[in-house]
Amino acid sequence: MNDQPNRPPRKSSGKPGKSGKPYRRPQKDPVRFLAFEALRAVDERDAYANLVLPPLLRKAREKQEGFDARDAALATELVYGTLRRQGTYDAIVAACIDRPLREVDPPVLDVLNMGVHQLLGTRIPTHAAVSASVELARVVLGDGRAKFVNAVLRKVSQDDLDGWVQKVAPPYDEDPEDHLAVVHSHPRWVVSALWDALGGGRAGIEDLLEADNERPEVTLVARPGRVTAEELLDSVGEDSALPGRWSPYAVRLSEGGEPGSLEAVREGRAGVQDEGSQLVALALANAPIEGPDEKWLDGCAGPGGKAAMLAGLAAGRGAALLAAEKQPHRARLVAQTLAGNPGPYEVIAADGTRPPWRPGTFDRVLMDVPCTGLGALRRRPEARWRRRPQDLEGFAPLQRGLLRTALESVRVGGVVGYATCSPHPAETRAVVDDVLKQVGGAELIDARPLLENVPALGDGPDVQLWPHLHGTDAMYLALIRRTA
């Protein structure tokens, strides 16, 4: 949106205010008001921005004449930029006020952080960033708190982002983790966990944290048996898309590409899916097994992306997929995603820890287990502020239970894929090691050769993908063969 739009002249009431000047009604900026609505939904309802923002933008386009692609792009940048940099901006705001940050009302802090992002994280001119933020504050907070917003943002505007970071971040030599937490806007415990998982020195963890704060590409999957990547590329156009880096089914949209405008996406022949998720499904599908290859299981199938890919690959070999999802509403999403798949499949609502199928039924099993989601912070930046270290303990029993079920469900000679969108060791190798010690009759197989041409996969036999190394979410995969 143009930050100095041509708007009707502002009208005053003609009545003098306390300053003696005529009172002027605040003017509602539709873009910034929409962004504020999204931020409040994230905070108040634990909503995810990627689910809240699209319907808000769609409603704005339908109801507001002149709300165009530039307006949508600015609203999106304000929401995601504010969420990604929340930790850094909180520290800067805290340095500009005379009270503890916790005493600032959350709606006020949302307006402030969105204003700080405009000042320090965009090219919006200083005067426009301050005045637009104060006007928003007048609309949503009232004139009194708008004055507070004005005072704080004028202090913030006295320096740039690098200057502020030098002031508010502790020196790296004194506290490396806290320094990185403030500079790269991650909770300290997340920095520590990611650093442990990644290993190595300062350069690697800084690259990873920076990658978490970059806007991710929109990646499509050409669903096997329904459309090819080449056909999808042709339909998008060479100027608007590129082939995937690693997956033969991936197509990467250029910045600003709108998946919903593509016929193949609307028809379900293609979908939005990170390449890391595609690689996990492909690796399981291509893992060598002994004996028949007729029955496949996706044991945690919601919302259906991996299931759709597996269903297409299974159909190409004459195999059938059972997609199970505990939550009925998510099972319905899986069914919608798989609708139109050429091969045999079934979708059921079932608890993967208490399965309705008999042991040893399947030749291939995927368990993409619920987790903290620390591997997808690029796409869901609010998750970093929502998660707590104790969440790891909450997921642990479920993850182990689901992996045990997977190993019971696969026949001897078959393969299980344990996957999670988290690189935290407590959700990856620790789970696999513990369960393998308990169940016996199973062994890890090397997953790296199945991710063909993908570099930097570590020592194996399991695989950890990284945003800064592979341009994917930080997906983890262990492949396990049942031996007895």
C-alpha positions in Angstrom: 0.0 0.0 0.0 1.2 3.5 -0.7 2.2 5.0 2.6 1.0 8.4 1.4 -2.2 7.5 -0.3 -4.6 9.9 -1.9 -7.4 10.0 0.7 -10.3 12.4 1.1 -9.5 15.5 3.2 -9.9 14.8 6.9 -12.8 16.5 8.5 -12.8 17.9 12.0 -15.7 18.3 14.3 -15.1 22.0 14.5 -15.0 21.7 18.3 -11.7 22.6 20.0 -9.8 19.8 21.8 -7.8 20.2 25.1 -5.0 21.8 23.1 -7.3 24.4 21.6 -7.1 22.8 18.2 -10.2 21.4 16.5 -10.7 17.7 17.2 -10.0 15.4 14.3 -11.5 11.9 14.1 -8.9 9.2 13.7 -8.7 7.8 10.2 -8.8 4.0 9.8 -6.0 2.7 7.6 -7.4 -0.6 6.2 -4.0 -2.3 5.8 -2.6 -1.6 9.2 -6.0 -2.3 10.9 -6.1 -5.7 9.2 -2.5 -6.4 10.3 -3.4 -5.4 13.9 -6.5 -7.7 13.7 -4.3 -10.6 12.7 -1.7 -10.0 15.4 -4.5 -9.8 18.1 -5.9 -13.1 16.8 -2.5 -14.7 17.2 -2.1 -13.4 20.7 -5.6 -13.8 22.1 -6.7 -17.0 20.4 -3.4 -18.8 19.9 -4.2 -18.6 16.2 -1.6 -19.1 13.5 -0.9 -16.2 11.2 -0.9 -18.4 8.1 -4.4 -19.5 8.9 -5.8 -16.1 10.1 -4.3 -13.8 7.5 -5.7 -15.3 4.2 -9.4 -15.0 5.1 -8.8 -11.4 6.4 -7.1 -10.5 3.1 -9.9 -12.2 1.1 -12.5 -10.3 3.0 -10.7 -7.0 2.5 -10.4 -7.5 -1.3 -14.1 -8.4 -1.5 -15.4 -5.5 0.7 -12.9 -2.7 0.1 -12.7 -1.1 -3.3 -9.0 -0.4 -4.2 -7.5 -3.0 -1.7 -5.0 -4.4 -4.1 -2.0 -6.7 -4.3 0.3 -4.1 -2.9 -1.9 -3.6 0.1 -2.1 -7.4 0.7 1.8 -7.6 0.5 2.2 -4.8 3.0 -0.3 -6.3 5.4 1.5 -9.7 5.1 4.9 -8.1 5.7 3.6 -6.2 8.8 2.2 -9.3 10.3 5.0 -11.8 9.6 7.8 -9.2 10.1 6.4 -8.2 13.5 6.0 -11.8 14.6 9.5 -12.9 13.4 11.3 -10.0 15.1 9.1 -9.8 18.2 11.9 -10.7 20.6 14.2 -8.0 19.2 11.5 -5.4 19.1 10.4 -6.2 22.6 13.9 -5.5 23.8 14.0 -2.2 22.0 10.7 -1.1 23.3 11.7 -2.1 26.8 14.7 0.2 26.5 12.4 3.1 25.5 9.9 3.0 28.4 10.0 3.6 32.1 8.1 0.5 33.2 8.5 -3.3 32.9 7.5 -4.6 29.5 5.0 -6.9 31.1 3.0 -3.9 32.3 2.3 -2.8 28.7 -1.1 -4.0 27.6 -0.7 -6.6 24.7 -2.8 -4.6 22.2 -0.5 -1.5 22.9 2.6 -3.7 22.4 1.2 -5.0 19.1 0.8 -1.5 17.8 4.3 -0.6 19.1 6.0 -3.6 17.6 4.3 -3.1 14.3 5.5 0.5 14.3 9.0 -0.6 15.3 9.0 -3.0 12.4 8.0 -0.2 10.0 10.8 2.0 11.3 13.6 -0.6 11.5 12.6 -3.5 9.2 11.1 -1.8 6.2 11.8 1.1 3.8 8.7 3.1 5.0 9.9 6.7 5.7 10.2 7.5 9.4 7.5 10.2 9.4 5.0 7.9 7.7 5.8 4.9 10.0 5.3 7.0 13.1 2.2 8.9 12.0 0.5 5.8 10.6 1.2 3.9 13.8 -0.1 6.7 16.0 -3.2 7.0 13.8 -3.8 3.2 14.2 -3.3 3.6 18.0 -6.0 6.4 18.0 -8.4 4.0 16.2 -7.9 0.9 18.3 -6.5 2.2 21.6 -7.8 5.8 22.0 -6.1 9.1 22.1 -4.4 8.7 25.5 -2.5 5.6 24.6 -1.8 6.9 21.1 0.4 9.6 22.8 2.3 6.9 24.5 2.8 5.1 21.2 4.0 8.4 19.6 6.5 9.0 22.4 8.0 5.5 22.2 8.3 5.4 18.4 10.0 8.8 18.3 12.6 7.4 20.6 13.0 4.3 18.5 13.4 6.4 15.3 16.5 8.0 16.7 18.6 4.9 15.6 18.6 2.1 13.1 18.3 -1.6 13.8 22.0 -2.3 14.0 22.4 0.6 16.4 19.6 -0.6 18.6 20.8 -4.2 18.7 24.2 -3.0 19.9 22.5 -1.2 22.8 20.0 -3.9 23.9 21.8 -7.2 23.2 24.4 -8.5 25.7 27.9 -9.0 24.2 28.4 -12.4 22.6 31.6 -13.1 24.7 29.6 -12.6 27.9 26.5 -14.6 27.1 26.5 -16.1 23.6 23.0 -17.6 23.8 21.3 -14.5 25.1 23.1 -12.4 22.5 21.9 -14.6 19.7 18.4 -14.7 21.2 18.1 -10.9 21.1 19.9 -10.3 17.8 18.0 -13.1 16.0 14.7 -12.9 17.8 14.4 -16.4 19.2 13.7 -17.4 22.8 16.9 -18.3 24.6 15.9 -22.0 25.2 15.2 -22.4 21.5 18.6 -21.0 20.6 20.2 -23.5 23.0 18.1 -26.4 21.6 18.9 -25.6 18.0 22.5 -25.1 18.7 22.7 -28.5 20.5 21.0 -30.2 17.5 23.1 -28.4 14.9 26.5 -28.6 16.7 29.4 -26.6 15.5 30.4 -23.0 16.2 28.8 -19.6 16.0 28.6 -19.3 12.2 26.3 -22.3 11.7 23.8 -21.3 14.4 23.7 -17.7 13.2 23.0 -18.9 9.7 20.2 -21.1 11.0 18.6 -18.4 13.1 18.9 -15.9 10.1 17.2 -18.5 7.9 14.3 -18.8 10.4 13.7 -15.1 10.0 13.6 -15.1 6.2 10.4 -15.3 4.2 10.2 -18.8 2.9 9.5 -19.6 -0.7 6.1 -21.0 -1.6 6.7 -24.6 -2.8 4.2 -26.7 -4.7 4.0 -30.4 -5.0 2.9 -32.0 -8.3 0.9 -34.9 -6.9 2.1 -38.2 -8.5 -0.3 -39.7 -11.0 -2.3 -36.4 -11.3 0.1 -33.9 -12.7 3.9 -33.8 -13.4 6.2 -31.1 -12.2 6.9 -30.2 -15.9 3.2 -29.7 -16.5 2.9 -27.6 -13.4 5.9 -25.5 -14.4 4.4 -24.9 -17.8 1.1 -23.8 -16.3 2.8 -21.4 -14.0 5.2 -20.0 -16.5 9.0 -19.9 -16.5 9.0 -16.3 -15.3 7.0 -17.2 -12.2 8.4 -20.5 -11.1 11.5 -22.7 -10.8 11.9 -26.5 -10.4 12.5 -27.7 -6.9 16.0 -28.0 -5.6 15.7 -31.7 -4.5 12.3 -33.2 -5.1 11.4 -34.2 -8.6 7.8 -33.3 -7.7 8.5 -29.8 -6.5 7.9 -26.4 -8.1 9.0 -23.2 -6.4 6.9 -20.1 -7.0 8.6 -16.7 -7.4 7.9 -14.0 -4.8 4.3 -13.0 -4.8 3.1 -16.1 -6.5 -0.5 -17.0 -5.5 -1.1 -20.8 -5.4 -4.8 -20.5 -5.2 -4.9 -18.9 -8.7 -3.5 -22.1 -10.3 -6.0 -24.5 -11.8 -4.0 -27.6 -10.7 -4.1 -26.4 -7.1 -7.8 -25.6 -7.1 -8.5 -29.1 -8.5 -6.2 -30.8 -6.0 -3.8 -32.2 -8.5 -1.1 -30.0 -6.9 -0.8 -28.5 -3.4 1.5 -26.4 -1.3 4.1 -28.6 0.4 7.6 -27.9 1.6 10.3 -29.9 -0.1 11.4 -31.4 3.2 8.0 -33.0 3.6 8.1 -34.2 0.0 11.6 -35.8 0.6 10.4 -37.6 3.7 7.5 -39.2 1.8 9.7 -40.1 -1.2 12.4 -41.7 1.0 9.8 -43.9 2.7 8.3 -44.9 -0.7 11.7 -45.7 -2.2 13.2 -47.6 0.8 14.1 -51.2 -0.1 11.9 -53.8 1.5 11.7 -57.5 1.3 8.6 -59.3 0.0 5.3 -57.8 -1.2 4.7 -54.1 -1.5 0.9 -53.8 -1.4 -0.3 -52.0 1.8 0.9 -48.6 3.0 -0.1 -46.7 6.1 0.2 -43.0 7.0 -0.5 -43.2 10.7 -0.7 -39.4 11.5 -2.1 -38.2 8.2 -3.5 -34.8 8.9 -3.8 -32.5 7.2 -3.0 -34.7 4.2 0.0 -33.4 2.2 2.2 -36.4 2.7 -0.7 -38.8 2.5 -1.6 -37.4 -0.9 1.9 -37.9 -2.2 2.1 -41.4 -0.7 -1.3 -42.3 -2.2 -0.2 -41.3 -5.7 3.1 -43.2 -5.4 1.4 -46.3 -4.0 -1.2 -46.2 -6.8 1.7 -46.2 -9.4 2.8 -49.6 -8.0 -0.6 -51.1 -7.5 -0.5 -50.6 -3.7 -3.2 -49.1 -1.5 -2.8 -46.5 1.2 -4.6 -46.3 4.6 -4.5 -42.7 5.9 -5.4 -42.5 9.6 -5.9 -39.4 11.6 -7.1 -39.1 15.2 -9.0 -35.9 15.0 -12.2 -36.3 12.9 -12.0 -32.7 11.5 -8.5 -33.3 10.4 -9.4 -36.7 8.9 -12.0 -34.8 6.8 -9.2 -32.5 5.6 -7.2 -35.6 4.6 -10.2 -37.0 2.7 -10.6 -33.7 0.9 -6.9 -33.6 0.0 -6.9 -37.2 -1.3 -10.2 -36.8 -3.3 -9.5 -37.6 -6.9 -6.5 -39.7 -6.3 -6.3 -42.4 -9.0 -5.4 -45.4 -6.8 -7.1 -47.2 -4.0 -7.0 -45.5 -0.6 -9.0 -45.2 2.6 -9.2 -42.4 5.2 -10.3 -43.2 8.7 -10.4 -41.3 12.0 -8.3 -43.5 14.4 -5.9 -43.0 17.3 -2.5 -44.2 16.2 -1.7 -45.4 19.7 -4.7 -47.6 19.8 -5.0 -48.8 16.2 -8.0 -50.7 14.8 -5.8 -52.6 12.4 -4.0 -55.9 13.2 -0.2 -56.0 13.9 2.0 -56.7 10.9 -0.5 -55.5 8.4 1.5 -53.0 6.4 4.6 -53.1 4.2 5.4 -49.4 4.6 4.4 -47.1 7.5 4.9 -43.4 7.9 4.6 -41.8 11.4 5.0 -38.0 11.1 4.4 -37.4 14.7 3.0 -34.3 16.5 5.9 -32.1 17.8 6.9 -28.7 18.9 7.2 -27.5 15.3 10.6 -25.9 15.9 11.6 -26.9 12.4 9.0 -24.7 10.7 9.7 -21.4 12.5 10.0 -19.7 9.0 6.4 -20.5 8.2 5.0 -20.2 11.7 7.0 -17.6 13.5 4.6 -17.3 16.4 5.4 -20.8 17.4 8.7 -19.8 18.8 7.0 -17.5 21.4 4.2 -20.0 22.1 6.3 -23.1 22.9 7.9 -23.7 26.2 10.7 -26.2 27.2 8.1 -28.3 29.1 6.2 -28.9 25.8 8.9 -31.4 25.0 7.9 -33.5 28.0 4.3 -33.3 26.9 5.0 -34.7 23.4 7.5 -37.4 24.4 5.0 -40.1 25.5 2.9 -39.6 22.4 5.9 -39.7 20.1 7.2 -42.9 21.6 3.8 -44.5 21.6 3.2 -43.7 17.9 6.6 -45.1 16.9 5.9 -48.3 18.9 2.6 -48.6 17.1 4.3 -48.1 13.7 6.8 -50.9 14.4 4.0 -53.2 15.5 1.9 -52.4 12.4 4.6 -53.2 9.9 5.4 -56.7 8.8 8.8 -58.4 9.1 10.9 -57.0 6.2 8.8 -53.9 6.0 9.9 -50.3 6.7 8.8 -47.6 9.1 9.5 -43.9 8.6 9.6 -41.8 11.8 9.4 -38.1 10.9 9.0 -34.9 12.8 9.2 -31.2 11.9 11.6 -30.5 14.7 15.4 -30.8 15.0 15.3 -31.0 18.8 17.2 -34.2 19.9 14.5 -34.9 22.5 12.0 -35.3 19.6 14.3 -37.1 17.1 17.1 -39.5 18.0 16.2 -39.8 21.6 12.8 -41.1 20.7 14.1 -43.5 18.1 16.9 -44.8 20.3 14.5 -45.4 23.3 11.9 -47.2 21.3 14.4 -49.4 19.5 15.9 -50.5 22.8 12.4 -51.4 24.1 10.9 -53.3 21.2 13.8 -55.2 19.7 13.6 -56.9 16.3 14.1 -53.7 14.3 17.1 -51.8 12.9 17.9 -48.4 11.5 18.7 -48.3 7.8 20.7 -45.5 6.1 18.2 -42.9 4.8 20.8 -40.7 3.1 21.1 -42.6 -0.2 17.3 -42.2 -0.6 17.6 -38.4 -0.6 19.4 -38.3 -3.9 21.8 -35.4 -4.5 20.8 -33.7 -1.2 24.1 -32.5 0.4 25.1 -32.1 4.0 23.1 -34.9 5.5 25.4 -35.7 8.3 26.8 -39.0 9.5 23.5 -41.0 9.2 21.9 -43.3 9.3 19.1 -40.9 10.1 18.7 -37.5 8.3 18.2 -34.0 9.5 17.3 -31.3 7.0 18.0 -27.6 7.7 16.6 -24.3 6.4 20.0 -22.7 6.0 21.6 -25.7 4.4 18.8 -27.1 2.3 16.2 -24.4 2.0 13.6 -26.7 3.6 11.9 -26.9 6.9 14.0 -28.7 9.5 12.5 -32.1 8.9 13.9 -35.2 10.6 13.6 -38.7 9.2 14.7 -42.1 10.6 14.0 -45.3 8.5 13.6 -48.5 10.5 13.3 -52.0 9.1 11.4 -54.7 11.0 13.6 -57.7 11.3 11.6 -60.0 13.6 
